[in-house]
Amino acid sequence: MTTVTVSLAQMQVIAGNMSHNFEQAQIMVAEAARRQSDVVLLPELFSTGYVLEEAEDHTSQVNEGMFAELSTMATEGNLTLISSILGTYGDGVANTMPVFDADGEMLGVYRKLHLFRLFDEDKYLVQGTDPLTLDLAWGKTGFAICYDLRFPELFRHYTVSEGASVIVLVAEWPLVRVEHWRSLLIARAIENQCYIIACNAVGDTGDTIMAGHSMIIDPWGRILVEAGETPQLITADIDLSEVAIARSKIPIFDDVRHDIYG
């Protein structure tokens, strides 16, 4: 599969209101299915928002609770569904990113590696221990959540060590730092010559206004589609052959000086 139809469900996440948030997600995923999308992303912690002091009340075991609901949603939409929820991990709770295929099978789980102190993630959540790369129908894909965007080492790992041609990211990124969001996403696409697919929340979420501006960026740093600052579903086709073209025309990975800086 060289051409993939991707939808980003840019939602306003109402903190702590799981039934409302889930209903909004269902509506957007159904519309993505109507558009014949191959894959749809939901924002970070789409079902709960940052009610981390209540994390243990909202967490789900793998294959139960919200995991099971997402599996059903993927099956009903006949698409790959990627999201972030509170998931039980060992003796704690992690910011957890499950990936479900169109048959409802969970292909893998990524747990946020870098916890965001400004939102008290380090107080209430446990951090993940491993990156995640999956060989999906459209090629190797890496996964990241929000604050991970500020760590280029992770993205380089995905492309150089794992051979990823696509990196997907879900977020609740605040409007006050929207310039960082846009600049870093574009930079990650250019420096790794890959597609960056990023879904953000929008509007008031608790005490914070989220930035929106979900977007899909090609390996040349061109924005294929970008949402504004209202809830909306955006969709675009990506051509995976562009990755090989970009990497052949400007072969940066062949010119990396591992002997100098690792």
N, C-alpha and C positions, 0 to 999 in steps of 0.2 A: 504494500500500500504506500504509494508515494504522495498522494494527495489526501489530506485529512480535513474534515470539517469540524471546527472547534467552536464551542460556545462558552462564554463566561457569564455566570449568573451573578451580576453585581447587585447584592442585596443590602438593605438596611437591616442589621442584626439588632433586635430588641433584647437587651441584656436580661437574661433569666427567663424569657418567654419562649420556651421550647416549642409549644404547640403552634404559636404564630409563625415563628421562624421556619419550622418544618413545613408548614402549609405554603409559605412563600417559596421555599425551595422546590416543593412539588410542582407548583405552577410554572416556575421557570424551567425545570427539567422537562416537563411535558411540552413546553413550547420549543425547547431545544430538540426534542424528539420529532416534533412536527416539522422542524427545519432539516431533519435527517442528519443531525449532528452525530459524528462518531464519538466525540468525547465532550463532556461538560465539567467545568470546575465550579465549585461553591467556595465562598470565602472562608477564611480561617475561623474556627470555632463558630461556624454558621448557626448552630442550633442553640447555643447558650450565650455567646459573647464572653467577655472577660469577667465572669462572676466567680473568680478563682477561689475566693474564700468559701464558696459552696461547691467546689470542684468534686469532692467525694460524694455529694448528693446527686450530681449530674453525670458521673462517669459511667461508662459501659464496659463490660468485659468483651473481648474479641468474640465475634459471632453472636452476640446478644445485643439487646437494647438498640441503640442508634446504629450499630454496625449492621444488624439485621434489617433495620428500616432502609438503610442505604442500599443494601443488597437488593431489596425488593424494588426500590426506585430505579436502580440500574437495569434490572430485568424488564420492568414495565416500559422503560424508555428505549430499550434495546441499544444501549450505549455504554461507553466506559464512563464511570463517575468517580471524580476525585474531590475529596473534601478534607476538612480538618475538624475533629471533635475531641472531647475529653475522653480518654481511654485509659482503663486500668493497666498499669505497667508495674509488675513486681508488687511492692508494698505501697506504691504511690499512684499518682495520676500523671499522664503525659499529654502534651499537645500532640495529637495523633492524627496521621494522614493516611487513611486507608484508600486503596485503589480497587474498584470493583469493575469487572468486565460485564458485557451485555448479558451473560448468563448468570450474573449475580455472584460469581466467584471472586473472592478477595485475592487479588494477585500479589499483594504485598502491603506492608505497613511501614511508613516512615514516621519517626518521632523526632520532634524539633530538637536540633542539636544545640542551638544557641538560645538560651532563655533571656527574655527581655526584662531587665531589672526595673525599667521605668513603669512597667505594668505589673510588677511584683510576681512575675512568673517564677523567679528563683525561690520565692517563699512558699509557693503552693504546689509547684509541679516538679517532676523529676525530668532530667534532660535525657534525650536519646543518646545512643552510643554508636550508631552506625548510619552512614549515608545509605540511600536506596537507589539502585538502578534497576529498571525492569526492561526486558526486551519485549516491547509491545508490538502490535501489528504494524505500526508505522516506523518502528526502529527503537533504538535504545533511548531511554528517557530517565532523567534524574529528577529528584523531588526536593523541594525546599519550602520553608514556611517563614514568611514575614521577615523577622530580624536576621534570618540566615542570609538575606540579600546583601548585608553589609560585610560578608565574609567571602571575598573572591576566591579564597583557597578551596572552598567547597565546590564552587562552580567549575574551577579548573580541574579538580579531581574528577568530576563527572565527565568532562569532555576529554581530557588527556588520558586519564587512567582507565576510565570505563567506556570511552568511545560514544558518549551520548551525543545525539543530534538535536534533542529537545530537552529543555528543562522547564518544568512547571512549578509555579509558586502560588500559594494562596496566602492571603494576608488580611489583617485589620490594621492598615497603615494610616496614621492620622493626617488630616488635612494640613496641619501646621508644618509638616515636613514633606509636602507633596513634591517639592522640587527634588528632594533626595530620591524619592520613589521613582520619578520619571527618569532622572539622570542615571541612577544605578541600574535600572532595568535595561536601558539602552546600552550602557557600557558593558554589562554582562553579555548581551547578545553579540556586540562587536568583538570583544576581546576573546570570546570563545567560539565565534563563528557558528552559532547555533540559534535555533528558535527559542525565544523566551515567551512563555505563556503565563500570564499573571492575572489572578482574579482577586480584587480587593473588595472590602465592604465599603459602605457609603452612609453618610448621614450620622445622626446622633446614636451612639452606642454607649449607654451609661453616661459618663461625664466627658466623653471624647467624641469629636466629630471626625469621621473617617473620610479619607481623601477620594475614594472612587478611583477614576482613571485606570480601570482595568484595561489591559492591552495585550496585544500579540505583536511581537517584534521579530523580524526575519534576521538571518545571519549577517546582513549588511547594516543592521541597525535601523532599518526602515520600519515605521509603525504601520502595520497592516490595518489595524482597527483599534480604536481607543474610545472608552466610555467617558461620559462626563461625570457630573457630581450628583446624579439622581439614580435611583434603582432602575436597572435596565439589563436586558439580555443582549449581548453583542456576539456576532458570529462571523467567522472568516474561514476561508480555505487556506491551508498551508501546503506548500510544495516542497517535500523533503529533498528533492534533487538540488535545491538551492544551497544546501549545506555543503555538499561535495564541490559544487561550483565555487563557492566562496573560499573554501579551504584550498582548492587547487590554484586559484588566481592569486591569493595572498597566503603562502604556506607558512603561517606563523608557527605552527606546531613543529615544523622541521627546523626552525631557527631558534628555538628556545635554548638558552645557555644553562643547561642543567649542571654543567661543570663549574659554573660561577655561583649560582644562587639556588641550586637544588631543583 
